[in-house]
Amino acid sequence: MLAELWAALLAPAFTALGSPITWLELVAFVLAVWMVVCNMQVRLLAWPLAIISSVMYFALFWDGRLYGEAALQIVFAALAGWGWWQWRFGRTADGAALQVRRLGWAGLRRPLMLTLAAWPLLGLFLARMTDSPLPYWDAFPTVGSLLGQWLLARKYEENWPTWIVVNVVSVVLFGLKGYWLTVLLYAGFIPMSVIGW
């Protein structure tokens, strides 16, 4: 039964630029677009949509041997649960409910430096320990997305420029893998992030 479902999800829904677009990628695409629209409107529905689309993208990326991106989707699903809780019950240091606000350069400097240090380390790990065809391309959006997700969950405005950078790199990565619907998704995320910002 599970094998039949898996085969159905990986069956081509249509072909784009010579690459098959699976049902799995198509449904994950629709849910991810809906999620970002909800994020732009600061709607709580964004988080359950993030969980479902992340699990679906995990399966797609694992099948394509993009292990950093696949692992990131599991982390995204877990962080979406945390983000959901933050948006419902999270508080600032002074005890106020979370509102959209700026972190500022002073607050962003340390997480940004940690992200930039983690990128080559994860790339090296993927290059040596997996058969990932694009380890450093895979690593950058993985670590950058962790920063973006933390900023988004805490309602920091700086999540939007972080997503712009991550999405530009992701467009290239997914184009190199022939995930054309996902390229379209991440290319669409760029102007959506600009609008959200």
C-alpha positions as CSV (number, residue, x, y, z in Angstrom):
1,M,0.0,0.0,0.0
2,L,2.7,2.5,0.9
3,A,4.8,1.4,-2.0
4,E,1.8,2.1,-4.3
5,L,1.3,5.6,-2.8
6,W,5.0,6.4,-3.1
7,A,5.0,5.3,-6.8
8,A,1.9,7.4,-7.4
9,L,3.4,10.5,-5.8
10,L,6.6,10.1,-7.9
11,A,4.6,9.6,-11.1
12,P,4.9,12.5,-13.5
13,A,2.0,15.0,-13.4
14,F,3.5,16.7,-16.4
15,T,6.9,17.5,-18.0
16,A,8.6,20.9,-18.0
17,L,11.8,21.7,-19.9
18,G,12.4,18.0,-20.4
19,S,12.1,17.1,-16.7
20,P,9.2,15.2,-15.2
21,I,7.2,17.2,-12.6
22,T,5.9,14.6,-10.1
23,W,2.7,14.8,-8.2
24,L,4.7,15.1,-5.0
25,E,6.5,18.2,-6.3
26,L,3.2,19.7,-7.6
27,V,1.3,19.3,-4.3
28,A,4.3,20.5,-2.2
29,F,4.6,23.5,-4.5
30,V,0.9,24.6,-4.1
31,L,1.1,24.2,-0.3
32,A,4.4,26.2,-0.1
33,V,3.0,29.1,-2.1
34,W,-0.1,29.1,0.2
35,M,2.2,29.1,3.2
36,V,4.2,32.1,2.1
37,V,1.0,34.1,1.3
38,C,-0.1,33.3,4.9
39,N,3.3,34.4,6.2
40,M,3.0,37.7,4.4
41,Q,-0.4,38.2,6.0
42,V,0.9,37.0,9.4
43,R,-1.7,34.2,9.4
44,L,-1.3,31.3,11.8
45,L,-2.3,28.8,9.0
46,A,1.2,29.3,7.5
47,W,2.7,26.9,10.1
48,P,0.6,23.8,9.5
49,L,1.1,24.3,5.7
50,A,4.8,24.6,6.3
51,I,4.8,21.3,8.2
52,I,3.0,19.4,5.4
53,S,4.9,21.0,2.5
54,S,8.2,20.4,4.3
55,V,7.6,16.7,4.7
56,M,6.7,16.4,1.1
57,Y,9.8,18.3,0.0
58,F,11.9,16.1,2.2
59,A,10.7,13.1,0.2
60,L,11.3,14.8,-3.1
61,F,14.8,16.0,-2.2
62,W,15.8,12.7,-0.6
63,D,14.8,11.0,-3.8
64,G,17.0,13.4,-5.7
65,R,20.0,12.9,-3.4
66,L,20.0,16.5,-2.1
67,Y,20.6,15.4,1.5
68,G,21.2,18.8,3.0
69,E,18.0,20.1,1.5
70,A,16.1,16.9,2.6
71,A,17.4,17.1,6.1
72,L,16.5,20.8,6.2
73,Q,12.9,20.0,5.4
74,I,12.7,17.8,8.5
75,V,14.2,20.6,10.5
76,F,11.7,23.0,8.8
77,A,8.8,20.8,9.9
78,A,10.0,20.8,13.5
79,L,10.7,24.5,13.5
80,A,7.3,25.1,12.0
81,G,5.8,23.5,15.1
82,W,8.0,25.8,17.2
83,G,7.1,28.8,15.0
84,W,3.4,27.9,15.3
85,W,3.8,27.9,19.1
86,Q,5.8,31.2,19.0
87,W,3.1,33.0,17.0
88,R,0.4,31.8,19.4
89,F,2.1,32.0,22.7
90,G,5.6,33.5,22.2
91,R,6.7,36.6,24.2
92,T,9.4,39.2,23.9
93,A,12.0,39.7,26.6
94,D,9.7,42.2,28.3
95,G,6.8,39.7,28.3
96,A,4.8,41.3,25.5
97,A,3.2,39.2,22.8
98,L,5.3,38.9,19.7
99,Q,4.8,41.6,17.1
100,V,6.6,42.1,13.8
101,R,9.7,44.1,14.7
102,R,13.3,44.7,13.7
103,L,16.2,42.8,15.2
104,G,18.8,45.3,13.9
105,W,22.4,44.8,12.9
106,A,23.7,44.4,16.4
107,G,21.2,41.5,17.0
108,L,21.7,40.0,13.6
109,R,25.5,40.0,13.5
110,R,26.2,36.9,15.7
111,P,23.5,34.6,14.0
112,L,24.7,35.8,10.6
113,M,28.4,35.0,11.4
114,L,27.3,31.5,12.7
115,T,25.4,30.9,9.5
116,L,28.4,31.9,7.3
117,A,30.7,29.7,9.3
118,A,28.3,26.7,9.1
119,W,28.0,26.8,5.3
120,P,31.5,25.5,4.4
121,L,31.4,23.0,7.3
122,L,28.2,21.5,6.1
123,G,29.4,21.6,2.5
124,L,32.5,19.7,3.5
125,F,30.4,17.2,5.4
126,L,28.1,16.6,2.5
127,A,31.1,16.3,0.1
128,R,32.9,13.7,2.1
129,M,30.0,11.8,3.7
130,T,27.3,11.6,1.1
131,D,26.9,11.2,-2.7
132,S,25.4,14.7,-3.0
133,P,26.2,16.0,-6.5
134,L,26.3,19.6,-5.3
135,P,27.4,19.7,-1.7
136,Y,28.3,23.4,-1.3
137,W,25.3,24.5,-3.3
138,D,23.2,22.3,-1.2
139,A,24.8,23.5,2.1
140,F,24.3,27.3,1.6
141,P,20.4,27.4,1.5
142,T,20.3,24.8,4.2
143,V,22.1,26.9,6.8
144,G,20.7,30.2,5.5
145,S,17.2,28.8,5.8
146,L,17.8,27.9,9.4
147,L,18.6,31.6,10.0
148,G,15.5,32.7,8.1
149,Q,13.2,30.3,9.9
150,W,14.4,31.5,13.3
151,L,13.9,35.1,12.3
152,L,10.4,34.4,10.9
153,A,9.3,32.4,14.0
154,R,10.3,35.3,16.2
155,K,8.6,37.8,13.8
156,Y,11.8,39.7,13.0
157,E,11.6,41.7,9.8
158,E,15.1,40.6,8.8
159,N,13.7,37.2,7.8
160,W,12.6,38.7,4.4
161,P,16.0,39.8,3.1
162,T,17.4,36.5,4.4
163,W,14.8,34.6,2.4
164,I,15.7,36.7,-0.7
165,V,19.3,35.5,-0.6
166,V,18.4,31.9,0.2
167,N,15.8,31.8,-2.6
168,V,18.2,33.2,-5.2
169,V,20.7,30.4,-4.4
170,S,18.0,27.8,-4.3
171,V,16.8,28.8,-7.8
172,V,20.2,27.9,-9.1
173,L,20.5,24.7,-7.1
174,F,17.1,23.4,-8.1
175,G,17.7,24.4,-11.7
176,L,20.9,22.4,-11.7
177,K,18.8,19.4,-10.5
178,G,16.0,19.9,-13.0
179,Y,13.3,20.6,-10.4
180,W,11.7,23.2,-12.7
181,L,8.4,23.6,-10.7
182,T,10.5,24.1,-7.6
183,V,12.7,26.6,-9.5
184,L,9.5,28.5,-10.4
185,L,8.4,28.3,-6.7
186,Y,11.6,29.7,-5.3
187,A,11.8,32.3,-8.1
188,G,8.3,33.4,-7.1
189,F,9.4,33.5,-3.4
190,I,11.9,36.2,-4.3
191,P,9.3,39.0,-5.2
192,M,7.0,37.6,-2.5
193,S,9.8,38.2,0.1
194,V,10.4,41.7,-1.3
195,I,6.6,42.4,-0.8
196,G,6.6,40.8,2.6
197,W,9.6,42.9,3.6
